[in-house]
Amino acid sequence: MKSIITLPVTSEALAFDDEPSAAELDAVEREMPLILAEVDLLDVRIAMLDRPATELDGRSLRRARNRVLVERRKLTNRAATLGGAA
């Protein structure tokens, strides 16, 4: 018969309160323009699902894609100048 050994609960496990840390919140705040641009792109794509694409839809889609690319570039460049990873 094998015995079951219980390990003591560490103070680190007890300190976890399911809330994001300040560093995690800062990272989300830095990425928020990209997140919003991606949401806008998704909105345009969803709007185009139930109808034929028009010239205006094409423009909206290109504009949303370009905004996502711009925000990704800004985030990457900011991370590069700070020495971190995006």
C-alpha angles and dihedrals in degrees: 000000000000120000121227114230117205118209121221116254111249124224089242092063091050093048094060107104101175091250124123117253123244090256091053091049090050090051091051090048091052091050096044096099089054092046091052092047090052091049090052090051090050090050091054092049092049091050090054095053099081102042140040113274115257129198089260090053089052091052092048091050093049091047092050092047091049091050090053090050092049093050092047090051092049092049092048093047091047090051091047093052091048092047095242135115123259 
